[in-house]
Amino acid sequence: MEDKILEEAMIGVVAKLKIAPGKEAEFEEVAKDLMAKVKANEAGTTTYQLYKSKKEADTYIFMEEYASEDALKAHGKTDYFAAAGAKLGPCLAGAPEIDYYDIVE
């Protein structure tokens, strides 16, 4: 029973991305398209929003919230996520830093 409860708990994700010089506009265009597709197609994704740092112009984060582990896994398997990843990769100045969080209620 406890495993089932853990599976159904909300999951937070913060993905921190450093963008290569001159690639910010291209990155934002692809990221905005990805956000629109996630919001339109993924009922289990309750938050999927890109933010730009006020202190570091080359730094962005995606703040994400998923209804369950299954919703998180489903997000990563979508065709549009894979397509966006292929376009976003060349915009990055390094590997993304991704942290996962459990909801506190």
C-alpha positions as CSV (number, residue, x, y, z in Angstrom):
1,M,0.0,0.0,0.0
2,E,2.8,2.5,0.9
3,D,4.4,1.9,-2.6
4,K,1.1,2.9,-4.2
5,I,0.9,6.0,-2.2
6,L,4.5,7.0,-3.1
7,E,3.7,6.4,-6.8
8,E,0.8,8.8,-6.7
9,A,2.6,11.6,-4.9
10,M,3.3,14.8,-6.8
11,I,6.8,15.2,-8.1
12,G,8.6,18.5,-8.6
13,V,11.4,18.9,-11.1
14,V,13.8,21.9,-11.6
15,A,15.9,21.8,-14.7
16,K,18.6,24.4,-14.7
17,L,20.0,25.3,-18.2
18,K,23.0,27.4,-19.2
19,I,22.6,28.8,-22.8
20,A,25.4,29.3,-25.2
21,P,26.1,33.0,-26.2
22,G,23.9,34.2,-28.9
23,K,21.5,31.2,-28.7
24,E,19.0,32.7,-26.2
25,A,16.3,33.6,-28.8
26,E,16.5,30.2,-30.5
27,F,16.3,28.5,-27.2
28,E,13.3,30.5,-26.1
29,E,11.5,29.8,-29.3
30,V,11.9,26.1,-29.0
31,A,11.1,26.1,-25.3
32,K,7.9,28.1,-25.8
33,D,6.7,25.6,-28.4
34,L,7.5,22.7,-26.0
35,M,5.7,24.4,-23.2
36,A,2.6,24.9,-25.3
37,K,2.6,21.2,-26.4
38,V,3.1,19.9,-22.8
39,K,0.3,22.1,-21.5
40,A,-2.1,21.1,-24.3
41,N,-1.4,17.3,-24.2
42,E,-0.3,16.2,-20.7
43,A,-3.1,16.2,-18.1
44,G,-0.6,14.7,-15.5
45,T,1.8,17.6,-15.9
46,T,0.3,20.3,-13.6
47,T,3.1,22.9,-14.1
48,Y,5.6,23.2,-16.9
49,Q,7.0,26.7,-17.0
50,L,10.3,28.3,-18.2
51,Y,11.9,31.1,-16.2
52,K,14.9,33.3,-17.1
53,S,17.3,34.3,-14.3
54,K,17.3,38.0,-13.3
55,K,21.0,37.7,-12.3
56,E,22.5,35.5,-15.1
57,A,21.2,36.3,-18.6
58,D,22.4,32.9,-19.8
59,T,20.6,30.9,-17.2
60,Y,17.1,29.5,-17.3
61,I,15.1,27.0,-15.3
62,F,12.1,24.8,-16.2
63,M,9.9,24.4,-13.1
64,E,7.8,21.3,-13.5
65,E,5.2,19.5,-11.5
66,Y,3.8,16.0,-12.2
67,A,0.8,14.3,-10.7
68,S,2.7,11.0,-10.4
69,E,5.8,9.1,-11.4
70,D,3.9,7.7,-14.4
71,A,3.1,11.3,-15.6
72,L,6.8,12.2,-15.4
73,K,7.8,9.1,-17.3
74,A,5.1,9.7,-20.0
75,H,6.4,13.3,-20.4
76,G,9.9,12.0,-21.2
77,K,8.5,9.6,-23.8
78,T,6.6,12.1,-26.0
79,D,7.7,12.7,-29.6
80,Y,7.6,16.4,-29.1
81,F,9.9,16.2,-26.0
82,A,12.4,14.2,-28.1
83,A,12.1,16.7,-31.0
84,A,12.6,19.7,-28.7
85,G,15.6,18.0,-27.0
86,A,17.3,17.6,-30.4
87,K,16.7,21.4,-31.1
88,L,17.6,22.6,-27.6
89,G,20.8,20.6,-27.3
90,P,22.9,22.8,-29.6
91,C,21.7,25.9,-27.6
92,L,23.1,24.6,-24.4
93,A,26.5,25.6,-22.9
94,G,26.7,22.4,-20.9
95,A,24.6,19.6,-19.5
96,P,21.4,20.6,-17.7
97,E,21.3,20.3,-13.9
98,I,18.1,18.4,-13.0
99,D,16.8,18.0,-9.5
100,Y,13.8,16.1,-8.3
101,Y,11.6,17.0,-5.4
102,D,8.8,15.4,-3.3
103,I,5.8,17.5,-2.5
104,V,5.4,18.6,1.1
105,E,1.8,18.8,2.2
